[in-house]
Every structure is written in structure tokens, then in C-alpha cells.
Amino acid sequence: MEDWEEGTGSKTTALTSYYESEGPQRDSSNSDRGKYGRGRGGRGGFKSSFSGVDENGNDGGNWNNKEGSGFRGRGRGRGSGSTDQGELPGEGDGSFETAFGGRGGFRQGGEQGSRGRGAGGGYRGRDEDCYAQGAPKDPENKGGFDQGRPRVTYIPDALPEDEESIFAHYEKGVNFEKYDDMLVDVSGSNPPPPIMTFDEAALCESLKKNIIKTGYVKPTPVQKYGIPIISAGRDIMACAQTGSGKTAAFLLPILQQLMADGVAASSFSELQEPEAIIVAPTRELISQIYLEARKFAFGTCVRPVVVYGGVSTGHQIRDILRGCNVLCGTPGRLLDVIGRGKIGCSKLQYLVLDEADRMLDMGFEPDMRRLVASPGMQSKENRQTLMFSATYPEDIQRLAADFLKTDYLFLAVGVVGGACRDVEQKLLQVTKFSKREKLLDILQTTGTERTMVFVGTKRQADFIATYLCQQNVQTTSIHGDREQREREQALADFRSGRRPVLVATSVAARGLDIPDVQHVVNFDLPDNIDEYVHRIGRTGRCGNTGRALSFYDPDADGQLARFLISILSKAQQEVPSWLEESAFGDSGSEGFNTFTSTDSRKGGSFAASGARSQPAFAAAEEDEVWE
Ligand SMILES: Nc1ncnc2c1ncn2[C@@H]1O[C@H](COP(=O)(O)OP(=O)(O)OP(=O)(O)O)[C@@H](O)[C@H]1O
């Protein structure tokens, strides 16, 4: 057996009680490769776990001391998801369950800040793999560990191969044409002129056909400017509002070049050397980017592959070995497959950082530095580095320059870091104790309209999702402690409308492109204004309109007030007078100026402190809360 082959899977899954209340979800998630578990959640499942939690999900402080309460339950459950072997053998003891039944879970999490170090580890954070801290040494590897981490055996269902599914897309909205009115600024020397149509991009026939099948008629501004910049061989840092087509802006010129070069995937090598690597911060986002790449490369010899945590590594490596030209990955798994010698970087022409500001913040920066220092990696002079995001704090821009050639171009479409104008933003002043009922009122009025509800913590996500299910609101949830199978099922249920309410942590804030999301509710506002911009950008995409409602608790959200005002006014939204009062008191807003800058090389006027200057670290913390 090769070192990357999966052995006997032993990872088990406990189902939360609200998940059980989702009922048919488990049936529908059945896969032809394996059976989903009859997870016995262990003592102290979800219901009892909140005995010490107040009605808003805050800790009462003593819940984790009770026998059988809290998240301590020692879970037993049959494995879930499909496995390399087709079915997980036997019952595991649940040592590494990540949800609620597991020993390594929220074991010591009673107090804020008291990070639990359970016997078996827990969630590593940064939207990445689970791994075990202090995992027992097991020379024969009977316990299902892999390099000290619990072995992941989940294999997602095979993707549909029919054209209709591959090219499924939603319609652009009434405001799509208004994209043309946005101000565009390209800074840096000798930028190439923009294209006005896809024809002007001189794309090869297969790519043109795929663009037509995707329903794209004309490029969005970030595509008009971004495609020729990338095709001219330049490095780019591109900033354009959420939902305005950044993914195709980098995929199309990359695929065009690879097709023009006659690149073809080959399964004859044990070491695959992709021409492009794309990184993104979350599993769901990188999967989505992969699907886009697969769609545009359809019917050609260019083969995209995706790797991300929570899925069997062996399965992904087998896929890589079938040939890999464009490797899409989350950082941890990407470094893993490179470290295992399955991926070489010597042919790399393109390195793409989607959500670049997040990829370079404190959470991911070390991984990015490790990636560019990988053996054989092309130096920045010998590759093209492409960075895309809707937000770029100035400090991150400066840091990004380490990865880019000095003559990179900075492309700004609209206000850098600005919110999408197609999203109607409202704020509602609340106390923390009234949030839950307010949310229920709102969801009862919106009916079956698709709504994403963002909360501050994973525990809060479970708590609110459970509460809404109990109130007969068809709800599911996504956060970093859910098994990958559960996360994918939750998104599938939300996309299909079977569960029109998705309660999410910041893990779902960036990049996700889900059709018909009409509302975003910030049940808890994030600490960071950029995070707010990304969250509300899950609606109002591709010229469609959307609505975002944020609960503003003056006791908790005061530091965000000025930044909210700036975001609201720049997106031409009404600013409530109480918010101005909260932000400026009697001192007025004179001299108040935040992040009007574009390219940091010009010397920007970003706000020097506060919510802006803490890059997405605060957002990341949600997923790093316990190990
Ligand atoms: N030229 C186009 N014509 C029609 N639809 C388009 C075009 N370009 C992109 N789209 C569609 O617009 C939607 C949003 O695109 P995409 O996800 O790339 O946005 P984004 O700018 O990356 O957003 P985010 O900042 O949230 O990551 C997608 O469904 C995509 O297929």
C-alpha cells in the first residue's frame, strides 16, 4: 500500500440532535459508495448541552461540568459518508468526532477564551482539516491516523457529467448593465487596453463555446480589464465588488493560454506538474472554483483537479494522478499533496490567490509563504501571480507585494472594499436578548425565500439552527465543526431550497455563489468591516438585487459604527441617525475618512485603526476557537 493510501477508516460522526431533526436529510444524503451512519450522538447530545446556556446561546459557565451535559458526550456512531473501502467498518469509539459527541470537541469550552484541549484534539481552524493533537501513537496505524491526524475517509459523491448540470447557471439580474457605469482604475505601468467583448479576447473555439453555454454574453468590468492584463503576462492585484465575476476573470485567460499552448493532461506520471495552482480559503469555495474551471475546460485536454480538507486524501491523489493541469486547493491540503511528492511546481505558470486578502492575513500567510517556498516552485519572476478579492486592507496590500513582481498592476473596479450597491442594507438596533425572537419574526415573514443567517460562533450556529428547526423553520447550518459530508449536504439542501434558511459562521462569508439568495441576516455583526462586505455579498450577485439586515447591538458593535456608516454611504444606502450618534456622538463626522484609497503604492488613506486594520483575522478566529 502506498503511503497515501487510506487504511481502515475509523473516523466516526456524531449527529447533532437538530441535524437528526432534519430527518430525511440523512436519507437523501445516501451515497452509492457508502452508507451514512446511524450516529449515536453519545451522552450529552445537543439538547442537554445547552442546559447552561442562556436563550441567546451564551455560556452560563457551568454547562460543561455536568455529567452528560455539554458537548462532552462520548460519541459512538457508525461512520458516515462514503469511504475508500465502500463502507466504514465497525463502530468507532468516537474519539475524534468533531461535532458534539466527540471527546475532542467543546470539552472545555465553557468560558470564552478557555480553549479546550480534548483528549483527542479537535478542529485546527482556518477552515481546514481536523487533526489530532497528541494523537496516540499507533505504529500499525489501526486507529486510523495519518501523520498524527485522524484519517479522513469521506469521498464526496461523483459529480454529474452531463452538460446540462455542468453548465447550469442562474440568470444575470436587472442591474447587470449598470456594471458598465462603475469607475475603473488601473494603476501601474503600461496597462494593456481593456476588451469590450469576449470576441476581442481572441479565445479559442472550445473556450468560446463553453462561455456561450455558460450564458455569458458580455464581460463584466473586472473581466474586461482583468483578462487582457493576465493575457499580457502581467501580475495583478484585482479588487471588484462581490458577485461581479472575478472567478471567470482569472480562469478564462489562464485556460486560454493553456489551450493555446496545447497543454494536455497525462496520467502517465507519478508526479503531476500543474501549470496553474489556485488557492482559496474554504473547502466550499475552492470546490466552486473547481466546478467553474471544469465547466470552462469542458471538452478540452486541460484537466482541473480539486483538493481540500475533510475528504479522503487517497481519493484526491488518485484523481491528481489521472492528470492535473489546474490544481485548485485549500492551503493545508495543497501543501500536504505537495509534501507527499505527488505535485511538482516546476512547470507552474500561474499562482492564483482568490480572496487574496484572506489568504495573506495572519491565519494563512505562513501557508502561503510555505507554498511559494515549495521545492521546485517557480520564483515570482518566473510565474504569474494573480490576486483577487472584493476587499484589500492596505497592510495586506503591502504584504502581497512580496508575492508579486514589482510591476504588478492594481485593478480597482468601483470603491475598493466597498459593498455591492445591489444589496439593500438595513440595520436594526437590538439588545442581545431580543435577537432570537426578531430573527424568528423576520423568517416567518420571508417565508421560503432563501436566507443566510450569519452568527459569530460555531456553537451559536448550532444553537440558532436548532431553535429555528424547533420553530418549524426549515433550517440547516454550516460551520467548521461540521463534518465535510454534513457541510456539503447543508449547502446542497440550501441550494435546492429544501432548507431555505442557512445559519452560517464566517466559513460561508466569502465567495459562495448560491442562486436566489434574497436575504442575508447578520444575527451577530462581525468584528471586521471587510467581513461584513463579504457576508452581505452572498446576495445581490451578478446584477440581481438582494437585501441585508444586520442586528446592531450597541453594547457589542460600537467599534464597527464608523465603518458601517462609510460602507453604507458609499453604497448610497440610508444611514440611520442613531448609528451616526453612536459613531460620532456630539463630535460630528468632520474629518472622518476611511479607505478611499485604491492602490497602496499611491499612498492610501485607509483608516489607520479599528475594524479595518484587523484583517480577516477576527473572522478567522471563529474557526480557530478551539483545538
Ligand atoms: N460575464 C458574465 N455574464 C453573466 N454572468 C456572469 C458573468 N461573469 C460572471 N457571471 C456570473 O456571476 C456570478 C458571480 O460571479 P463570481 O462568483 O465569479 O463573483 P465574484 O466576483 O468572485 O464574487 P465574490 O467576491 O463573492 O467571490 C456567477 O454565477 C457567475 O457565473
The ligand as a Tripos MOL2 file, in Angstrom:
@<TRIPOS>MOLECULE
LIG
   31    33     1     0     0
SMALL
NO_CHARGES

@<TRIPOS>ATOM
      1 N1        -19.8670   37.9210  -17.9500 N.pl3     1 LIG1
      2 C1        -20.7970   37.3330  -17.2290 C.ar      1 LIG1
      3 N2        -22.0690   37.2470  -17.6820 N.ar      1 LIG1
      4 C2        -23.0220   36.6390  -16.9320 C.ar      1 LIG1
      5 N3        -22.8110   36.0880  -15.7140 N.ar      1 LIG1
      6 C3        -21.5680   36.1620  -15.2210 C.ar      1 LIG1
      7 C4        -20.5070   36.7770  -15.9430 C.ar      1 LIG1
      8 N4        -19.3990   36.6870  -15.1970 N.ar      1 LIG1
      9 C5        -19.7260   36.0300  -14.0740 C.ar      1 LIG1
     10 N5        -21.0330   35.7140  -14.0760 N.ar      1 LIG1
     11 C6        -21.7710   35.0050  -13.0030 C.3       1 LIG1
     12 O1        -21.8520   35.8940  -11.8920 O.3       1 LIG1
     13 C7        -21.8610   35.1370  -10.6780 C.3       1 LIG1
     14 C8        -20.8490   35.7280   -9.7050 C.3       1 LIG1
     15 O2        -19.5470   35.5190  -10.2000 O.3       1 LIG1
     16 P1        -18.3250   35.1800   -9.2370 P.3       1 LIG1
     17 O3        -18.7200   34.1160   -8.2750 O.co2     1 LIG1
     18 O4        -17.1320   34.9690  -10.0620 O.co2     1 LIG1
     19 O5        -18.2320   36.5580   -8.4260 O.3       1 LIG1
     20 P2        -17.0430   37.1250   -7.5370 P.3       1 LIG1
     21 O6        -16.7490   38.4780   -8.0360 O.co2     1 LIG1
     22 O7        -15.9230   36.1480   -7.4930 O.co2     1 LIG1
     23 O8        -17.7590   37.2370   -6.1260 O.3       1 LIG1
     24 P3        -17.1520   37.1210   -4.6380 P.3       1 LIG1
     25 O9        -16.4210   38.3980   -4.3610 O.co2     1 LIG1
     26 O10       -18.3480   36.9710   -3.7760 O.co2     1 LIG1
     27 O11       -16.2330   35.9400   -4.6120 O.co2     1 LIG1
     28 C9        -21.5690   33.7040  -11.0580 C.3       1 LIG1
     29 O12       -22.7780   32.9730  -11.0480 O.3       1 LIG1
     30 C10       -21.0040   33.8070  -12.4570 C.3       1 LIG1
     31 O13       -21.2650   32.6560  -13.2410 O.3       1 LIG1
@<TRIPOS>BOND
     1     1     2 1
     2     2     3 ar
     3     2     7 ar
     4     3     4 ar
     5     4     5 ar
     6     5     6 ar
     7     6     7 ar
     8     6    10 ar
     9     7     8 ar
    10     8     9 ar
    11     9    10 ar
    12    10    11 1
    13    11    12 1
    14    11    30 1
    15    12    13 1
    16    13    14 1
    17    13    28 1
    18    14    15 1
    19    15    16 1
    20    16    17 2
    21    16    18 1
    22    16    19 1
    23    19    20 1
    24    20    21 2
    25    20    22 1
    26    20    23 1
    27    23    24 1
    28    24    25 2
    29    24    26 1
    30    24    27 1
    31    28    29 1
    32    28    30 1
    33    30    31 1
@<TRIPOS>SUBSTRUCTURE
     1 LIG1         1 GROUP 0 **** ****
